[in-house]
């Protein structure tokens, strides 16, 4: 599935989860799904736990995160000498 199509599965609505990015039509935030993946949950396990969720929804969360990080500028913090 193309990037644009995947990203259409994510919505930001101030009336849903206080504007956190969520999978469209759910209250499952991108952050929540990424947290599950980071803890070692497999996409199939997440899909089984949340009926109606599709593998493309999980891919959309990953793509959304990639795009956000891609568009973010990071500045290194300067170390201050210990006193």
N, C-alpha and C positions, 0 to 999 in steps of 0.2 A: 504494500500500500504506500502511496506517495506521501511525502511529508505533510503537504497541505491537507490531505484527506485525514491523516492521523490527527493533526492538530485540531481539526474540527470536532474531534471527540472530547476535547477539553474546553470547559467554559469557566469564565470568571464572572460571577454575578454577586453583587453585594448582598442580595437577599438569601444566598445559599452559602452556608459555612463562613459567613462574614467576609465573603469575597475571595476566599482561598480558591486556587485553581482546583476544580473537581472534574471527575468523569461526568460528562453530560448526562443528565437524567438521574444522577445518583447524588449521594452525600459522601461519596468516597473521594477524599482529596488525593491529589498527586503525591503530596508529602506522605500520606498514610501508606499508599501503595509502594512508594520507594522505600519506606521504612520496613515494610514486610519483606521486600526483596533483599534489602541490606541485612536483614536478620536470617537470611537463608531460605525463606519460603520460595518454593518454585511457582512459576506462573500458573501451572495446572492446579496446585493446591489453593491458590488465591481464587481462581475461577470456581473451584468446587465449593469454596466457603461462601462465595457471593454469587448466587444464581443470577443469571442475566448478564454478568460480566463476561466480556470476550477477550481473547488473547490480544486483539487489536487495541483494546482499552489499555492494557498494560504497556503495549508498545507505544501508545500515545503518551502515557505518563513519562516514559523514558525519552521520547522525542521532545516533549515539552521541556523537560529538564535540560536536555542537551542544548536546545535553542536558547534557553534563559542563560545558561553558563557561557554559551558562545557569544552572546551579546553583552556580557558583563566584563568590565575592565577591573582587573585586580592590581592593586598596588602593594608592593612588599612593605611590611612594617619594618621600620628601622629599629635595630637593637639598641637599647640604651645601656651604657656601661654600668656594671654592678658597682655599688659604692661600698 
